[in-house]
Amino acid sequence: MTDGELILALTKVVNNDPEKPILNQEFNPTDPIAVMIVLYECDYAVENYMKKFSDWREKFADPTVYDAFILTYQAKARQDVKRVISVAQQQIAEELNEEPGEDEET
């Protein structure tokens, strides 16, 4: 198998795995330090999750392709977390901009 075929196979295995990493954190999405901590925890969750596929690394002719896969997975996970944070920040901003009694029917 070529490295390209291995990446496709690994991607399929990871996408179909029901035990993907889950972040279960409560944090203030308006606190930049809390956001950075959650992003680091996201990286850590992906690293730990990918340990179950570590035997795949030796199958690659160029093991750095596997390493790049992990970095790409981390980047995608970070994007997903940032999207959730962005939605939360937007909702908070909208609530702060709402006039008192605006949501009440008269």
KEDO-86704 format. One record per residue (C-alpha): residue number from 1; x, y, z. Coordinates in Angstrom, 1 decimal, m for minus. Last residue first. Layout:
N
  nr     xx     yy     zz
 NUM      X      Y      Z
...
***
This chain:
106
  nr     xx     yy     zz
 106  m46.6   43.1   25.0
 105  m44.5   40.1   24.3
 104  m41.2   39.9   26.2
 103  m38.0   39.5   24.3
 102  m37.2   43.2   24.2
 101  m37.9   43.6   27.9
 100  m34.5   44.9   28.7
  99  m32.7   45.9   25.4
  98  m30.7   43.1   23.8
  97  m27.0   44.1   23.3
  96  m25.8   41.8   26.1
  95  m27.8   38.9   24.8
  94  m26.4   39.4   21.2
  93  m22.9   39.5   22.6
  92  m23.4   36.3   24.5
  91  m24.9   34.6   21.5
  90  m21.9   35.7   19.4
  89  m19.4   34.4   21.9
  88  m21.2   31.1   22.1
  87  m21.2   30.8   18.3
  86  m17.5   31.7   18.2
  85  m16.7   29.1   20.9
  84  m18.5   26.4   18.9
  83  m16.6   27.3   15.7
  82  m13.3   27.5   17.7
  81  m13.9   23.9   18.9
  80  m14.5   22.7   15.3
  79  m11.5   24.5   14.1
  78   m9.4   23.0   16.9
  77  m10.6   19.5   15.9
  76   m9.6   20.2   12.3
  75   m6.2   21.4   13.4
  74   m5.7   18.4   15.6
  73   m6.6   16.0   12.7
  72   m4.2   17.8   10.5
  71   m1.4   17.5   13.1
  70   m2.2   13.8   13.4
  69   m2.1   13.3    9.6
  68    1.2   15.1    9.5
  67    2.6   12.6   11.9
  66    1.4    9.8    9.7
  65    3.0   11.4    6.7
  64    6.2   11.8    8.8
  63    6.4    8.0    8.9
  62    7.5    8.0    5.2
  61    7.2    4.4    3.9
  60    4.1    4.2    6.2
  59    3.2    1.0    7.9
  58    5.3    1.9   11.0
  57    2.9    4.7   11.8
  56   m0.2    2.5   11.7
  55    0.9    0.9   15.0
  54    0.1    4.2   16.7
  53   m3.6    3.9   16.0
  52   m4.7    3.7   19.6
  51   m2.3    6.5   20.4
  50   m4.4    8.7   18.1
  49   m6.9    9.3   20.9
  48   m4.2   10.5   23.3
  47   m2.9   13.0   20.7
  46   m6.5   14.1   19.8
  45   m7.4   14.7   23.5
  44   m4.1   16.6   24.0
  43   m4.8   18.9   21.1
  42   m8.3   19.6   22.4
  41   m6.9   20.2   25.8
  40   m4.6   22.8   24.3
  39   m7.6   24.4   22.6
  38   m9.5   24.4   25.9
  37   m6.6   26.1   27.7
  36   m6.4   28.7   25.0
  35  m10.2   29.5   25.4
  34   m9.8   29.7   29.2
  33   m7.0   32.2   28.7
  32   m9.0   34.3   26.2
  31  m12.0   34.5   28.6
  30  m15.1   35.3   26.6
  29  m15.9   31.6   26.1
  28  m16.0   31.0   29.9
  27  m15.4   27.4   30.5
  26  m17.1   24.1   31.0
  25  m15.4   21.2   29.5
  24  m16.4   17.8   28.1
  23  m14.1   17.5   25.1
  22  m14.8   14.2   23.3
  21  m12.3   12.0   21.5
  20  m13.7    9.6   18.9
  19  m15.1    6.3   20.2
  18  m17.5    5.5   17.5
  17  m14.7    5.0   15.0
  16  m16.0    5.4   11.4
  15  m14.1    8.7   10.7
  14  m10.9    7.3   12.3
  13  m11.1    4.1   10.2
  12  m11.9    6.0    7.0
  11   m9.0    8.4    7.6
  10   m6.7    5.5    8.3
   9   m7.6    3.9    4.9
   8   m7.2    7.1    3.0
   7   m3.9    7.8    4.7
   6   m2.8    4.3    3.9
   5   m3.7    4.7    0.3
   4   m1.7    7.9    0.1
   3    1.3    6.2    1.8
   2    1.2    3.5   m0.8
   1    0.0    0.0    0.0
***
